[in-house]
Amino acid sequence: MARIPIIVEEENARGKLRGLLKRLLPLGVAVAIALQFARMDESRKRFVLHLLKQVPYLPGRYFA
């Protein structure tokens, strides 16, 4: 019975690490995308912004 608390503590530590990674991963991806966008020249920025404006209409156009 002395091993049960150790297993529970290890599982809690793993759960906390997973929770931390689940929170930090989207933040890291967003920062990477923002940095990449900031490094683009003006014509590529215009192209990406124009493409992003069309995203709401794409599902209806191709999957309807």
C-alpha distance (Angstrom), angle and dihedral (degrees) to the residues before:
residue distance angle dihedral
M1 . . .
A2 3.78 . .
R3 3.81 90.4 .
I4 3.80 96.9 59.9
P5 3.84 96.3 76.1
I6 3.81 90.7 48.6
I7 3.81 91.8 53.3
V8 3.79 91.3 47.0
E9 3.82 91.1 49.9
E10 3.82 91.0 50.3
E11 3.80 91.4 49.5
N12 3.81 90.6 48.7
A13 3.80 90.6 51.4
R14 3.81 91.2 50.0
G15 3.79 90.8 47.8
K16 3.80 91.6 51.4
L17 3.80 91.0 48.8
R18 3.80 91.8 49.9
G19 3.80 90.6 48.0
L20 3.79 90.7 50.8
L21 3.81 91.9 49.1
K22 3.80 91.3 48.1
R23 3.79 89.1 55.4
L24 3.80 97.9 42.1
L25 3.80 99.5 42.7
P26 3.83 96.5 67.2
L27 3.80 89.9 43.8
G28 3.81 90.9 52.1
V29 3.80 92.0 48.5
A30 3.81 90.9 49.5
V31 3.80 91.8 50.2
A32 3.81 91.4 48.5
I33 3.82 91.5 50.6
A34 3.80 91.5 47.3
L35 3.80 92.1 50.4
Q36 3.79 91.7 47.9
F37 3.81 91.1 49.3
A38 3.81 90.9 49.4
R39 3.81 90.7 54.4
M40 3.83 94.3 53.0
D41 3.78 122.1 102.9
E42 3.80 119.3 -114.6
S43 3.81 97.4 -97.3
R44 3.81 92.7 53.5
K45 3.81 90.6 46.9
R46 3.81 89.8 53.5
F47 3.81 90.6 48.8
V48 3.82 93.2 50.0
L49 3.80 92.9 45.8
H50 3.80 90.8 49.0
L51 3.80 90.4 49.3
L52 3.81 91.8 48.9
K53 3.81 90.4 51.7
Q54 3.82 89.0 58.7
V55 3.83 95.7 50.9
P56 3.85 95.7 92.3
Y57 3.81 90.3 57.5
L58 3.83 97.7 45.5
P59 3.85 99.2 81.1
G60 3.79 92.6 52.7
R61 3.76 92.4 45.8
Y62 3.80 97.4 50.5
F63 3.81 106.5 22.8
A64 3.79 103.9 38.3
